[in-house]
């Protein structure tokens, strides 16, 4: 498992009604978790205080991955957009 810190982000742009809240998993970290894989894959671990099982990592196209945070996850994590969060994946 790999431990690292990242920032919670949101996709909301002007005029959009819906947005995604997510964290970015840098390419270097993603390769430590699952070497050689460049497609969607699932991980387990911890995001802040939230224990996750079978959460999908979505490729961003530049080697980084995106992990989406639903409302229940955000509530348990207790951090908002722009705040740092510790991940263990």
For each residue, the residues with C-beta under 8 A, 3 or more apart:
1: 45 88 89
2: 29 32 33 88 89
3: 86 87 88
4: 26 29 86 87
5: 84 85 86 87
6: 23 24 25 26 84 85 87
7: 23 24 82 83 84 85
8: 21 22 23 69 74 77 79 80 81 82 83 84 85
9: 21 22 23 24 81 82
10: 19 20 21 22 81
11: 16 19 20 22
12: 16 19
13: 16 19
14:
15:
16: 11 12 13 19
17:
18:
19: 10 11 12 13 16
20: 10 11 68
21: 8 9 10 68 69 74 81
22: 8 9 10 11 66 67 68 69
23: 6 7 8 9 47 66 67 69 85 87
24: 6 7 9 60 64 65 66 67
25: 6 29 30 33 57 64 65 66 67 87 89
26: 4 6 29 30 63 64
27: 30 31 62 63 64 65
28: 31 32
29: 2 4 25 26 32 33 89
30: 25 26 27 33 34 37 57 63 64 65
31: 27 28 34 35 36
32: 2 28 29 35
33: 2 25 29 30 43 57 89
34: 30 31 37 41 43
35: 31 32
36: 31
37: 30 34 41
38: 59 63
39: 59
40: 56 57 58 59
41: 34 37 56 57
42: 54 55 56 57
43: 33 34 52 54 55 57 67 89
44: 52 53 54 55 89
45: 1 51 52 87 88 89
46: 49 50 51 52 86 87 88 89
47: 23 50 52 67 69 73 77 85 86 87
48: 76 77 78 79 85 86 87
49: 46 76 77 78
50: 46 47 73 76 77
51: 45 46
52: 43 44 45 46 47 55 73
53: 44
54: 42 43 44
55: 42 43 44 52 67
56: 40 41 42 67 68
57: 25 30 33 40 41 42 43 65 66 67
58: 40 65 66 67 68
59: 38 39 40 64 65 66
60: 24 63 64 65 66
61:
62: 27
63: 26 27 30 38 60
64: 24 25 26 27 30 59 60
65: 24 25 27 30 57 58 59 60
66: 22 23 24 25 57 58 59 60
67: 22 23 24 25 43 47 55 56 57 58 87
68: 20 21 22 56 58
69: 8 21 22 23 47 73 74 77
70: 73 74
71: 74 75
72: 75 76
73: 47 50 52 69 70 76 77
74: 8 21 69 70 71 77 79 80
75: 71 72 78
76: 48 49 50 72 73
77: 8 47 48 49 50 69 73 74 85
78: 48 49 75
79: 8 48 74 83 84 85
80: 8 74 83
81: 8 9 10 21
82: 7 8 9
83: 7 8 79 80
84: 5 6 7 8 79
85: 5 6 7 8 23 47 48 77 79
86: 3 4 5 46 47 48
87: 3 4 5 6 23 25 45 46 47 48 67
88: 1 2 3 45 46
89: 1 2 25 29 33 43 44 45 46
